[in-house]
Amino acid sequence: MKKLIISLSVLFSGLLFSQEAAETPVQTNNRWTFGGGIGFGFGSNNYFNLSAAPRV
């Protein structure tokens, strides 16, 4: 049973990452990128974590 679950999870993860990337035109004169991330987490002993990471 354990081997079946592991096999199915490997199969499904392979299917999720097997998407083909679409061709987009490349702009060579624009090097600016914008983005970032926001996250939060909980832990033991009433631990709370909040993070923000901007990127320019």
C-alpha positions, 0 to 999 in steps of 0.5 A: 500500500505504501509503494502504491501511494508513493508511486501515485504521488510521483506520477501526479507530481510529474504530471503537474510539472510537465506543462509546456512553456509558452513562447513570449517575445523577449525585450532586451532593453528592459531589465527592471523586474518587480515582485516579492512575497508575503508569508506567515507562519505559526509555531509552538509556544505561541510563536507567530511569524509575519514576513514581507520581501519586496523585490525591485 
